[in-house]
Amino acid sequence: MAMQLHEISEHNTKIWVSDHVRSDFKVDWFERVQSSLQSTENEWHSGRQSIVKINVDDRNIVRRHYCRGGLPAKFSRDKFVFRGFKASRSFRELTLLLHMRQLELPVPEPIAARCVVSGLLYRADILMSEIVSSKTLAQLIAENKLEQEVWIKVGKIIWQFHHQGIQHVDLNANNILLDKAGDVYLIDFDRCVQKAYSKSWAQLGLNRLKRSLDKQKEGNANIYFQQSDFDMLMQGYRA
């Protein structure tokens, strides 16, 4: 049975809340997350996103504000052309996350999404449960050499997503998390889609991941990554 969303409408704003938190959710969770932007300790930027971690009513939450990158960011850092609430990046990512959770894929648990319209433009945010005590693959290879079994496991997890037709359009070393138990998660599904599997788009994602790992190593001899590690990842992917 598909997960239902509870919709809240306020003036120029729509908020969609996952059923599993509906009874506890408060609209001001978004505002309380925004207010924490004053605390730089909990704020960081990853690619095109502004991310904040906060504890809300004993929940460890990650709030991501959708931002532009590249040349468009010079004109508008966080505004997008409005084509309907359900076409917003926040709604689309929330529903994809819920679908992936039903497929038992390892992704963050979605909480709520928001779209705020101003004229022909909108801003958007998404709330997710934090994967506690986790580090990105980029962080881990900067600290220690990973065991072959870890690379194999990462490859197997990526294959699980591809097998289900999930195309991660920004598969890189910062969008793969490992927790203390060694479990692997993929994060940041902005603009990602589910589609019929093809070797072409799957290979594009793997190539992108390889480039990001190579880039981590550029100019830094202390990064623990080499071609044999990626070979192990691909061994897991093809297993």
N, C-alpha and C positions, 0 to 999 in steps of 0.2 A: 504494500500500500504506500502511495507516495506521501511524503512528508508535507503537511499543510503549513501555509504561512498565514500569520495574522497580520492584517494591514491596518496601519494607523495613518489617517490623513489629517493634516493641520495646515490650512492655508495653502502655501506653495510647496509643501513638504509631504512626502510619503515615506513611511518607515515600515519595513517588513520584518516580522519577528518569527523565529523558529518556534514550533510548537513546544519543544522541550524546555523553553525558558519563558513561555508566554505568561505563566502565572506570576513569575518573579520580575519580569522586565519592567523597567521604568524608562520613559522617554528621556529623562535627564541623564541616563547613562552616557549618551553621546556628548552632552554638554559637560559632564564631569570629566570625561576623557579629554575634551577640548581644553578645559581649564588646566589640566595637568601639563599642557604644553609649556607652562612656565617653568616646569621642572625638567631641565635639560638632561638630568640623570636618566630619565625614562624615555627620552626621545632620540630617534635616530632616523636617518634617511637611507633608503635602500632603492637604488635605481630611480624610478619615477614616483616612488611612494614616500609619504611621510608617515612614520609608524610610531605609535606610543603604546607603552605597556602600563597598565593600571590595575589596581585591585578595586573592584566594585562589588559591594555587598558580598564579600568573601569569595568573589570569583576573580581569577586571574585572567584578564582580558587583554587582547591586542586590538587596538583600533588603527585602521589604515585609512588615510585620507588620500583619495586618488589625485595624482598630479601628472602633469605632462612632462615630457622630456624633449631634449633636442631643441630644434628651432622653434616649434610651436610654444615652448615654455617662455620664450622671450616676449610673447604677446599675451599669453594667459597661462599662469602656472597651474591653476587647478580648476579651470572652467572648460566645459565641453558642450558641444551643440546638442540641444535637447530635441530628441526625436520620440519622446514618450517615456513615461516612467519605467515601463518594463523593458525598454531598450537601454536603460542606464547601465553603466558598468557595474555599479554596486548590486543591482537586482540580478543581473546575469551571473555575476560571480557567486552570489549567495545561493541561487538555485542550482548552479553547477556543483557547489560544495555539498549541498544537501543530497543531490543525486549520487555523488561519489561516495558519500558516507553510506548510502543504501547499498552501493556496490561493494562495501567494506574495503574501500581503498584508504590508505593511511594519509588523511588530510586533517587539518584543524577542524574542530567542531564549530560550525557557523552559529552565530547568535542572532544578529540583526544587520540590516542594511538600511541606508538612508539616501534619499535623493532630494536636494533642495533646488528648486527652479527659480531663476531670476531672468525674466524676459525670455530670450531665445537660448539661454545657457543654463547649465546646472552644475552644482558641486555634489560630490558623493563621498560616503564613508561606509566602512563595513566593520563589524565587530565579530571577533572570533575568540574562542577559548585559547589561551596560551598553551603551547606544548612546553611544559615546565622542564627545567634542567636539561635543555637541549642546546646544541650548537650547530652552526652551519657547517657544511662540508668544507667550506673555505677556511673557517676558523680552525677546524680540526687538523687540516693538513699544514697549518701554520704552527701547530704545537708539537705534533708527533707523526711518525710514520705509521700509517694505518695497516692493520693486518689484511692479508689477502681476502680473508673471509668477509671483511667489511665491504671491500670493493665489489665482491661477488653479490653481496646482499643488496647493495645499492642498485646494481644492474638488474637484479630480479624484480625489485620494486618498480623501477622504471618500466620494465616489460609489462608488469601488471596493469599499469595505466595505459600503455599503448594497446595492449590486448583488449581492453575495454573501450578503445577508440578515443581515449582522452589525449588530445594534443596540447601539450604544455608549450606555449609559444615563446617562453623565456626560461628554458631549462638551463640553469647555471649553478655554479658551486654555492651561491648564496641562497638558492631556493630549494636546497636539500638539507633537511635537518636530521640529526641523530640525537636521541635522548640517552640518558644514563644507562638504560636497559639495552641499548644498541638497536632500538627500533628506528626505522627510517621513515621519514615523512617528506612529502612534497608540499610546497607552499606557494602562494602568490599565483592565483589562477585568473588574474585580470586578463581579459581578452581571450582566454582559453576556451576551447570548444570540445564537444564530443562529435565525432564524425566516423565514417567508415575507415577502418584501419588501412593504411597503405605504407609500404616500405619507404616511399619517398619522403613523406612528412615525418615519419619516425626517425629516419636517418638525419634529416635536417635538425631535429631536436638533439640527437646524440652528438652531431657535429658542433652544435652550439655549446653543449656542455663541455666537450673537449677543448674548444677555444677558450672557454672561461677558466678552465683548470690550467691551461698553458699560460694564460694571462696572469694568473696568480703567481706563477713562478717567474715571470719576466722580471729581471732586475732584482730578484730576491732568491739567493742560493739557499736560504733557510726554509723554503717551502718544500714539504715532503711529498712530492708528486713526481712520477716519471711515467714513461710510456707503458711500462709493465703493469702499473696500477690500472691504467685504463683498459689494458688487455684483460685484466681480471674482471673489471666491470662488465666488459662485453661478453666475457665467458658466462657471467651470471645472467646477463640479458638474454643470451641464446640458449640457456639451459632448459 
